Amino acid sequence: MFEQEIDRYEHTRQEYEQRIMKKMAPEDYLEWHEVLFSTHSCAIEGNSFTVDDTRILKEQGLAMVPVGHSLLECTEMADHFRAFRYMTTHLDVPFDETLLRETNRLVTANTLSYRAPGAVPGEYTTRDMAAGDTVFGDHETLVARVPALMASTAEALTRDIHPMIIAARFHGFFEYLHPFRDGNGRTGRLLSNWILLRAGHPLVIIDVKERDAYINALRQIRSEGTDEFLISFFFQTAIKRMESEMAQKHHNTHLGLFLF
């Protein structure tokens, strides 16, 4: 299963690495995608920052609040920067609850008190959860399954399974468990990319424009009992992003600029 997706992805990834990744300084490449990833991951949860807004905040910090945005949105984005940096600088640690809880702590460090007074960043929920049109299961039962999810994912990383499949499968079932009071989506997307970066793969950035397709793929896990749709979505999203960036580079390389 997924042989065609894997073949197309790997062909695109090889070309992308040669044309994009190896042509840039590693720190520049990572910072570029930190801005893109943070923008879209937070936007999926309702943040209204554009890529340019995020870039300005990244460069100037909270001293420069982009026009039209609340301090809460700015703080959420600043928290995401810290969580992203933590994720990308801890690729050598075990994939376990320590990694999970610290990522969530950083994601929600300065905003959780506004959204869930009394809750503690990085601590599992102590009450049942609902989001959108989804009512999640009994929180005690779901939280108790987190260690098994982390352990099974860590074990999968030692086997001959494509990293994209592991990343998507982890993400789908983590969102199903929804173990934190806030930041579950951002935390899940960060750790899915931890899996990819550890394997030397580019990040998967889910564009906010694809939010409906993404949410629908997640719903299929609950309604159909399969993560096939989400795995395919991850492959397609990664390929689309890499092809888009290569097309931009080609266009900007061959664009004729005549000043006179």
C-alpha positions in Angstrom: 0.0 0.0 0.0 1.1 3.6 -0.8 3.8 2.4 -3.3 2.8 4.9 -5.9 2.7 7.8 -3.3 6.1 6.7 -2.0 7.7 6.5 -5.5 6.4 10.0 -6.5 7.4 11.5 -3.2 10.9 10.1 -3.2 11.4 11.2 -6.8 10.3 14.7 -5.9 12.3 14.8 -2.7 15.5 13.9 -4.5 15.0 16.7 -7.0 14.0 19.1 -4.2 17.0 18.3 -2.1 19.4 19.0 -5.1 17.6 22.1 -6.3 16.5 23.8 -3.1 17.9 22.3 0.2 21.5 21.8 -0.9 21.7 25.3 -2.5 20.8 27.1 0.8 22.6 27.4 4.1 20.9 24.9 6.5 20.1 27.6 9.0 18.6 29.8 6.4 16.5 27.0 5.0 15.2 26.1 8.5 14.4 29.7 9.4 12.5 30.2 6.1 10.4 27.1 6.8 10.0 28.0 10.5 8.1 31.1 9.3 6.0 29.2 6.8 5.2 26.3 9.1 4.4 28.6 12.1 2.1 30.8 10.0 0.0 27.9 8.6 0.0 25.7 11.7 -1.3 28.6 13.8 -3.7 29.7 11.1 -5.4 26.3 11.1 -6.3 27.0 14.7 -7.7 30.5 13.9 -4.6 32.8 14.1 -4.9 35.6 11.4 -1.2 36.2 10.8 0.0 36.2 7.2 3.5 34.9 6.2 4.7 38.5 6.1 3.3 39.3 9.6 5.1 36.2 10.9 8.3 37.1 9.3 8.2 40.6 10.8 7.5 39.1 14.3 10.3 36.7 13.9 12.7 39.4 12.9 11.6 42.1 15.5 9.9 40.1 18.3 7.1 41.4 20.3 8.5 44.9 20.1 6.7 45.1 16.8 3.1 44.0 16.9 1.8 43.8 13.3 -1.2 46.1 12.6 -4.6 44.5 13.0 -3.5 41.7 15.3 -4.0 41.1 19.0 -1.3 40.7 21.5 -2.7 37.2 22.1 -2.1 36.2 18.5 1.4 37.6 18.7 2.1 35.7 21.9 0.8 32.5 20.3 3.1 32.9 17.4 6.1 33.7 19.6 5.4 30.5 21.7 5.2 28.5 18.4 8.7 29.8 17.5 10.1 28.5 20.7 8.4 25.2 20.3 9.7 24.9 16.7 13.2 25.6 17.8 12.9 23.1 20.6 11.7 20.5 18.2 14.4 21.1 15.6 17.2 21.1 18.2 16.1 17.9 20.0 16.1 15.4 17.1 18.5 13.2 19.1 16.2 12.6 22.1 13.8 9.7 22.5 10.3 10.0 21.0 8.5 9.8 24.4 6.2 11.7 26.7 9.0 14.0 27.8 9.3 15.3 24.2 5.6 15.5 23.8 4.8 17.3 27.0 7.7 19.8 26.6 6.6 20.6 23.1 3.0 21.3 24.3 4.3 23.3 27.2 6.2 25.6 24.9 3.3 25.9 22.4 0.9 27.0 25.1 3.2 28.6 27.7 1.9 32.1 27.5 -1.6 31.7 26.1 -3.2 28.7 28.0 -4.1 30.9 31.0 -6.4 33.0 28.6 -8.1 30.0 27.0 -8.3 27.6 29.9 -7.8 29.3 33.3 -6.3 27.0 35.8 -4.8 24.5 33.3 -1.1 23.9 33.3 0.9 24.0 30.0 2.3 20.6 29.2 0.0 18.8 31.6 -2.7 16.4 30.3 -6.3 17.5 30.4 -8.3 16.8 33.6 -11.7 17.1 31.9 -13.4 15.9 28.7 -12.8 17.8 25.5 -14.7 19.0 22.5 -13.6 21.0 19.4 -15.6 22.1 16.4 -18.3 19.5 15.8 -16.3 16.7 17.5 -16.9 15.4 21.0 -13.8 13.5 22.1 -13.9 10.4 24.3 -13.6 10.1 28.1 -10.4 12.0 28.8 -9.1 9.6 31.4 -9.3 6.7 29.0 -7.7 8.7 26.1 -4.9 10.1 28.2 -4.1 6.6 29.5 -3.4 5.6 25.8 -0.8 8.2 25.2 2.2 6.2 26.5 1.3 3.3 24.2 1.0 5.7 21.2 4.5 7.2 21.9 6.0 3.7 22.5 4.5 2.2 19.3 5.6 5.2 17.3 9.2 5.0 18.7 9.2 1.3 17.8 8.0 2.0 14.3 11.0 4.4 13.8 13.3 1.5 14.2 11.6 -0.5 11.4 11.6 -0.3 7.6 8.5 1.9 7.4 8.5 5.1 5.4 8.8 8.2 7.7 5.8 9.9 6.0 3.6 7.0 7.0 4.8 7.0 10.5 4.4 10.8 10.8 0.8 10.8 9.4 -0.2 7.7 11.5 1.1 9.3 14.7 -0.6 12.6 13.9 -3.9 11.0 13.2 -4.1 9.0 16.4 -2.6 11.7 18.6 -5.4 14.1 17.4 -7.9 11.3 18.2 -6.6 11.2 21.8 -6.5 15.0 22.1 -4.8 14.8 25.5 -4.1 18.4 26.3 -6.4 21.3 27.1 -5.0 23.4 24.2 -2.4 23.2 21.5 -3.1 19.6 20.4 -3.1 20.4 16.7 0.1 22.5 16.8 1.8 19.9 19.1 0.8 17.1 16.8 2.0 18.8 13.6 5.3 19.7 15.3 6.0 16.1 16.4 5.0 14.7 13.0 7.7 17.0 11.6 10.1 15.8 14.2 9.7 12.4 12.7 10.4 13.7 9.2 13.3 15.9 10.2 15.0 13.1 12.1 14.8 11.0 9.0 16.4 13.8 7.0 13.2 14.7 5.1 11.7 18.2 4.4 8.9 19.5 6.6 5.3 18.9 5.8 3.5 22.3 5.9 -0.2 22.0 5.8 -1.4 25.2 4.1 -4.4 26.9 5.8 -6.2 26.8 2.4 -6.2 23.0 2.8 -7.7 23.1 6.3 -11.0 21.5 5.2 -9.3 18.6 3.4 -7.0 18.1 6.4 -9.8 18.1 8.9 -11.9 15.8 6.7 -8.9 13.3 6.5 -8.7 13.4 10.3 -12.4 12.7 10.6 -12.0 9.6 8.5 -10.1 8.0 11.4 -13.1 8.3 13.6 -15.8 7.6 11.0 -14.1 5.0 8.9 -11.6 3.6 11.3 -8.7 4.1 8.9 -5.8 6.5 8.5 -5.4 5.8 4.8 -6.9 9.2 3.9 -4.6 11.1 6.2 -1.5 9.3 5.0 -2.4 10.1 1.4 -3.1 13.7 2.4 0.4 14.0 4.0 2.1 12.6 0.8 0.1 14.9 -1.5 0.7 17.9 0.7 4.5 17.3 0.8 4.8 16.8 -2.9 2.7 19.9 -3.7 4.8 22.0 -1.4 8.1 20.8 -2.9 6.9 21.2 -6.5 5.6 24.7 -5.7 8.9 25.8 -4.3 10.9 24.4 -7.2 8.6 26.1 -9.7 9.0 29.4 -7.9 12.8 29.0 -8.1 12.7 28.1 -11.8 10.4 31.1 -12.6 12.6 33.5 -10.6 15.8 32.2 -12.2 14.6 32.6 -15.8 12.5 35.8 -15.3 13.8 38.4 -17.7 14.4 41.7 -16.0 15.0 44.7 -18.3 15.7 48.0 -16.7 15.9 50.0 -19.9 
